[in-house]
Amino acid sequence: NQVVVSSPGPQGTPAVFNVGLVSYAYNQQSAASTWNINHNLNYRPGVLATDYGGNIMEGDIIHIDTNNVQLNFSIPVTGYAYLS
């Protein structure tokens, strides 16, 4: 797996991410290739990971159970995970 940070494409309609619809936000302040997130939502949420600049990062998402998710990246990274 490889961490992919999105880059700008052709000009078009910008995507809008509504933070008000996020059920749980997680901040990974120290660089790590594995993020273990205990969200206590009691369901398997969708996950969006971004760096601190708001660029989307891709990695493996593993739902451990209905209250825990693990994100795995190929290199240690910091940023946010938004669960909804």
Helices and strands as residue ranges (DSSP letters): G 19-21, E 24-38, E 47-50, E 56-57, E 60-65, E 68-83
